[in-house]
Amino acid sequence: FYDSSKVVKEGVLSIYDHASVAAFSFRLDTEVVVILVNTKNAVVNYTIPSDLGNTSWTEAISDVSITLSGELNLTPYEFLILKNN
């Protein structure tokens, strides 16, 4: 994914503060990639930041569609790499 993603290499980085989730995004023109990583060996309820709320994404690895709103439950060590639709 990294090799073919200009937005991850050259985009503007934004970091979302959370004690248990490494959460950040890269933006380049209209392209956005969001990466969420549960760093704990426990389920974490992650509150979606307002600028990402009610938005639709495609998970880059599985190609599954996902909508971010409210809270997201992340299983232990789960990670998501999301591309905007």
C-alpha positions as protocol buffer text, in pm:
chain_id: "A"
residue {
  index: 1
  type: PHE
  ca { x: 0 y: 0 z: 0 }
}
residue {
  index: 2
  type: TYR
  ca { x: 275 y: 245 z: 95 }
}
residue {
  index: 3
  type: ASP
  ca { x: 464 y: 204 z: -234 }
}
residue {
  index: 4
  type: SER
  ca { x: 160 y: 305 z: -438 }
}
residue {
  index: 5
  type: SER
  ca { x: 26 y: 579 z: -207 }
}
residue {
  index: 6
  type: LYS
  ca { x: 140 y: 931 z: -289 }
}
residue {
  index: 7
  type: VAL
  ca { x: -82 y: 1075 z: -13 }
}
residue {
  index: 8
  type: VAL
  ca { x: 98 y: 873 z: 258 }
}
residue {
  index: 9
  type: LYS
  ca { x: 440 y: 976 z: 129 }
}
residue {
  index: 10
  type: GLU
  ca { x: 372 y: 1344 z: 58 }
}
residue {
  index: 11
  type: GLY
  ca { x: 47 y: 1433 z: 236 }
}
residue {
  index: 12
  type: VAL
  ca { x: -1 y: 1661 z: 535 }
}
residue {
  index: 13
  type: LEU
  ca { x: 2 y: 1464 z: 860 }
}
residue {
  index: 14
  type: SER
  ca { x: -265 y: 1518 z: 1129 }
}
residue {
  index: 15
  type: ILE
  ca { x: -243 y: 1337 z: 1462 }
}
residue {
  index: 16
  type: TYR
  ca { x: -548 y: 1256 z: 1676 }
}
residue {
  index: 17
  type: ASP
  ca { x: -467 y: 1231 z: 2047 }
}
residue {
  index: 18
  type: HIS
  ca { x: -579 y: 915 z: 2229 }
}
residue {
  index: 19
  type: ALA
  ca { x: -420 y: 716 z: 2513 }
}
residue {
  index: 20
  type: SER
  ca { x: -476 y: 372 z: 2354 }
}
residue {
  index: 21
  type: VAL
  ca { x: -513 y: 433 z: 1982 }
}
residue {
  index: 22
  type: ALA
  ca { x: -247 y: 563 z: 1745 }
}
residue {
  index: 23
  type: ALA
  ca { x: -465 y: 767 z: 1510 }
}
residue {
  index: 24
  type: PHE
  ca { x: -350 y: 988 z: 1227 }
}
residue {
  index: 25
  type: SER
  ca { x: -438 y: 1098 z: 877 }
}
residue {
  index: 26
  type: PHE
  ca { x: -260 y: 1210 z: 565 }
}
residue {
  index: 27
  type: ARG
  ca { x: -420 y: 1462 z: 325 }
}
residue {
  index: 28
  type: LEU
  ca { x: -308 y: 1553 z: -25 }
}
residue {
  index: 29
  type: ASP
  ca { x: -548 y: 1750 z: -244 }
}
residue {
  index: 30
  type: THR
  ca { x: -875 y: 1552 z: -226 }
}
residue {
  index: 31
  type: GLU
  ca { x: -716 y: 1225 z: -119 }
}
residue {
  index: 32
  type: VAL
  ca { x: -719 y: 1124 z: 249 }
}
residue {
  index: 33
  type: VAL
  ca { x: -583 y: 818 z: 431 }
}
residue {
  index: 34
  type: VAL
  ca { x: -668 y: 751 z: 796 }
}
residue {
  index: 35
  type: ILE
  ca { x: -474 y: 500 z: 1005 }
}
residue {
  index: 36
  type: LEU
  ca { x: -608 y: 371 z: 1337 }
}
residue {
  index: 37
  type: VAL
  ca { x: -413 y: 127 z: 1555 }
}
residue {
  index: 38
  type: ASN
  ca { x: -527 y: -14 z: 1888 }
}
residue {
  index: 39
  type: THR
  ca { x: -201 y: -35 z: 2082 }
}
residue {
  index: 40
  type: LYS
  ca { x: -350 y: -226 z: 2376 }
}
residue {
  index: 41
  type: ASN
  ca { x: -420 y: -592 z: 2449 }
}
residue {
  index: 42
  type: ALA
  ca { x: -784 y: -504 z: 2519 }
}
residue {
  index: 43
  type: VAL
  ca { x: -1089 y: -381 z: 2331 }
}
residue {
  index: 44
  type: VAL
  ca { x: -1081 y: -2 z: 2298 }
}
residue {
  index: 45
  type: ASN
  ca { x: -1381 y: 222 z: 2228 }
}
residue {
  index: 46
  type: TYR
  ca { x: -1245 y: 502 z: 2011 }
}
residue {
  index: 47
  type: THR
  ca { x: -1451 y: 820 z: 1971 }
}
residue {
  index: 48
  type: ILE
  ca { x: -1433 y: 935 z: 1609 }
}
residue {
  index: 49
  type: PRO
  ca { x: -1293 y: 1291 z: 1579 }
}
residue {
  index: 50
  type: SER
  ca { x: -1547 y: 1545 z: 1453 }
}
residue {
  index: 51
  type: ASP
  ca { x: -1364 y: 1610 z: 1125 }
}
residue {
  index: 52
  type: LEU
  ca { x: -1385 y: 1236 z: 1042 }
}
residue {
  index: 53
  type: GLY
  ca { x: -1740 y: 1180 z: 1166 }
}
residue {
  index: 54
  type: ASN
  ca { x: -2012 y: 1060 z: 927 }
}
residue {
  index: 55
  type: THR
  ca { x: -1765 y: 990 z: 649 }
}
residue {
  index: 56
  type: SER
  ca { x: -1735 y: 686 z: 420 }
}
residue {
  index: 57
  type: TRP
  ca { x: -1411 y: 498 z: 366 }
}
residue {
  index: 58
  type: THR
  ca { x: -1266 y: 186 z: 208 }
}
residue {
  index: 59
  type: GLU
  ca { x: -1034 y: -31 z: 416 }
}
residue {
  index: 60
  type: ALA
  ca { x: -716 y: -50 z: 208 }
}
residue {
  index: 61
  type: ILE
  ca { x: -624 y: -411 z: 289 }
}
residue {
  index: 62
  type: SER
  ca { x: -964 y: -584 z: 271 }
}
residue {
  index: 63
  type: ASP
  ca { x: -1142 y: -339 z: 35 }
}
residue {
  index: 64
  type: VAL
  ca { x: -1442 y: -334 z: 273 }
}
residue {
  index: 65
  type: SER
  ca { x: -1652 y: -15 z: 300 }
}
residue {
  index: 66
  type: ILE
  ca { x: -1683 y: 148 z: 641 }
}
residue {
  index: 67
  type: THR
  ca { x: -1860 y: 459 z: 773 }
}
residue {
  index: 68
  type: LEU
  ca { x: -1705 y: 641 z: 1067 }
}
residue {
  index: 69
  type: SER
  ca { x: -1951 y: 788 z: 1315 }
}
residue {
  index: 70
  type: GLY
  ca { x: -1979 y: 802 z: 1692 }
}
residue {
  index: 71
  type: GLU
  ca { x: -1754 y: 533 z: 1836 }
}
residue {
  index: 72
  type: LEU
  ca { x: -1551 y: 253 z: 1685 }
}
residue {
  index: 73
  type: ASN
  ca { x: -1471 y: -62 z: 1882 }
}
residue {
  index: 74
  type: LEU
  ca { x: -1121 y: -184 z: 1807 }
}
residue {
  index: 75
  type: THR
  ca { x: -1019 y: -534 z: 1913 }
}
residue {
  index: 76
  type: PRO
  ca { x: -677 y: -588 z: 2074 }
}
residue {
  index: 77
  type: TYR
  ca { x: -402 y: -471 z: 1838 }
}
residue {
  index: 78
  type: GLU
  ca { x: -650 y: -418 z: 1554 }
}
residue {
  index: 79
  type: PHE
  ca { x: -552 y: -167 z: 1288 }
}
residue {
  index: 80
  type: LEU
  ca { x: -740 y: 0 z: 1003 }
}
residue {
  index: 81
  type: ILE
  ca { x: -596 y: 173 z: 698 }
}
residue {
  index: 82
  type: LEU
  ca { x: -879 y: 373 z: 545 }
}
residue {
  index: 83
  type: LYS
  ca { x: -893 y: 550 z: 207 }
}
residue {
  index: 84
  type: ASN
  ca { x: -1158 y: 810 z: 134 }
}
residue {
  index: 85
  type: ASN
  ca { x: -1424 y: 715 z: -123 }
}
